[in-house]
Amino acid sequence: MSISLFSLEGNVALITGSGSGLGFAIARGMGQAGATLVLNGRNREKLDKAVDTLRDEGFKAHGVPFDVTQKDEIEKGVARIEDSIGPIKVLFNNAGINLRAQLPEIPEETWQTVINTNLTGSLLMSQAAARRMIPRKQGKIINMCSMMSELARTSTASYAAAKGGLKMLTKAMALEFGPHNIQVNGIGPGYFLTEMTQPLMDQPGFNDWICKRTPANRWGKPEELVGAAIFLASPASSFVTGQVIYVDGGILATL
């Protein structure tokens, strides 16, 4: 088996929500595989800092800020990328948000914000990319699903609904885009340690529960998502579509 199966050399990869956290780790990993990186987010300052970091490490990186819930911004941003950087061969829909609320009291605005960012945003981004991938008969779309594509916890109803919907959207896109040689898959992380989840890990009771609940007996490291991301973005997955790979330390395998 040739290592070139996993090469992203010459590919432009757009990763949304990649100014920090898991999105940034995935972008760095794709850069290590040879991709030209396009980082996206709403915070220009954070995005510029992330791009500078990757460039200092020797990667080809660009920052294009826009809001994945705004169709006009998406179209302008994607057009800019295609015109000035190159054709998007890999789209990783990573942008997401989780606003916790108990189910009887979820404000409609909270519900819509979570659904729009995690689910509708992935649809809008995929539409914009696919319209350009289809004539080229080549493309990879990867959606950031979650363990909560399969199960739920209290106060996460909107997030679980969005991620469950994203799993099924992944399958629907795989069906419709497959004849055009576009593979669409998802990655479902378990509990990973990031700036956002550090406060949870710092809670002894919650941290103990996660470690006991996870067969690997620990939290995941952001770089441990990179292998799955490169596989799904590379020629190695040319006959894999409509799937969600759960990178969770085994948590979904056990009661």
Buried (B, 14 or more C-beta within 10 A) or exposed (E): EEEEEBBBEEBBBBBBBBBBBBBBBBBBBBBBBBBBBBBBBBEEEBBBBBBEEBBEEEBBBBBBBBBBBBBEBBBBBBEBBBEEBBBBBBBBBBBBBBBBBEEEEBEEEBBEBBBBBBBBBBBBBBBBBBEBBBEEEBBBBBBBBBBBBBEBEEBBBBBBBBBBBBBEBBBEBBEEBEEBBBBBBBBBBBBBBBEEBEEBBEEEEBBEEBBEBBEEEEBBEBBBBBEBBBBBBBBBBEEBBBBBBBBBBEBBEEE
